[in-house]
Amino acid sequence: MQALAKDPELRPWMHEMLNGLWGNETKAPATGAWRRPAMISGGVAFAALLIAAGTWALLGSRPLTDRATAARAEQASGHTPPSMGSRGSTTPPHLESATRPPAPVTVSSPVPTVALSAPELPPAKAQPETAKALPPAPPPPPRAIASASAGSAPAVEVQPGRRTYRVGWLDSGRATAPYQELVKQALVGYPRDVAFEYRSADGQADRLQELATELTQLNVDVVFAVGNPAIRAAKRATSTIPIVMVGSDAASDESSPNVTGVTYSSAELARGWLGLLREIRSPLTRVAVVYGADPGSRADLTSLQTAAANAGVKIQSSAIQDGDALGSLFAAPPSERPQAIIVPLGLPVPAQLARVTDLAARARVPAIYASSESVEAGGLLAYGPSTSAMYRRAGSYIGKIFGPTNPRDLPIEHPTRFELVVNLKTARALGIALPQVLVLRADRVLQ
């Protein structure tokens, strides 16, 4: 009947069919009485078919917005419609509307039939289907390395804290700040934390053995020995702790497996000193040499005596610990006085250096030293291996041992560069005219 209300064109045809059925019922003879129930049944079946078709048309013409609204409402309520392909439903999606019972209707001839339906629900807010953002993973702890292998959980290997290596600095004289800085700069390229223990004898050689033993008892990783007396004291104190030395070859011992470093040739240096002094004082026949009581200083004295004998020069030795022995040499008759003074490397300490410089100034004789610091303190000439280069090279040896490298695999090196430093102010005070060729040859000239 809803289909007839919706489509008025079907009404005349339907009324005519019903009227015919009704007329046949009243006019048919008794012999055709069986036709009336058959026609009524056929009409009822035909009407049922029309009702089903109308229901199908009604559901098919339902607005898409209503279906979308119903789908969202069902999704919000947690139920999955059969048309979504639910596994528990056995009804195909295209037959769902046909099996649903029809809604109740009211039929009225003069008034069109109105289908009553449930009020439209407001469209439900669609829940955004976005993945929940997870917070970023925390960074790994410092000094931790994470490694994962196939089929196993990640393993975390935590590196232990950096070890601090200790260097025992044993100095025959005084560990001055410039030299300390040179060694530290040489260690910059090595990934190690280094701390220094400084022990200086200040020229008192008898204290060196006690200081060397103290450093070995501290269990330092390397002993850095500066000067021949310090080198010998370190060798006596330990045969296992690596020793890096800076001194002359007279103190080096190739047979010591724990000793390496940088040493200069005392014989070569002795020849250089005598040659420079002969350029200033010629003829040169007598030269005073200040030396220490330790074996290394005596070895330097022996090298000087050999070189002087070959050059026809007499060496007048004066031990630094003998008080004013050097002064007594200049108190001798002029024919026996020294014409120049040689001060080997590492001697003397500042107080003794001032006394030697003062004596040379009063005697008006040239003095040559092994270190440029002596010239900066008022000496006339300095000739010797580049002290800065030696300290830098020794510092790199310390870094290699921390590498680690066995000291016996590091050959003892000999410097190839020698520096000449001249103090013109001291030359003027002494009344000595330095040869121009010598001044031009100098690496540094102090005015």
Buried (B, 14 or more C-beta within 10 A) or exposed (E): BBBBBBEEEBEEEBEEBEEEBEEBBEEBEEEEEEEBEEBBEEBEEEBEEBBEEBBEEBBEEEEEEEEEBBBBBBBEEEEEBBBEEEEEBEEEEEEBBEEEEEEEBEEEEEEEBEEEEEEEEEEBEEEEEEEEEEEEEEEEEEEEEEEEEEEEEEEEEEEEEEEEBBBBBBBBBBBEEEBBEBBEEBBEEBEBEBEBBBBBBEBBBEBBBEBBBBBBEEEBBBBBBBBBBBBBBBBEBBEEBBBBBBBBBBBBEEEBEBBBBBBBBBBBBBBBBBEBBBBBBEEBBBBBBBBBEBBBBBBBBBBBBBBBEEBEBBBBBBBBBEEEBBBEBBEEEEEEBBBBBBBBBBBBBBEBBEBBBEBBBEBEBBBBBBBBBBBEBBBBBBBBBBBEBBBBBBBBBBBBBBEEBEBEEBEBBBBEEBBBBBBBEBBEEBEBEBEEEBEEEBBEEBE
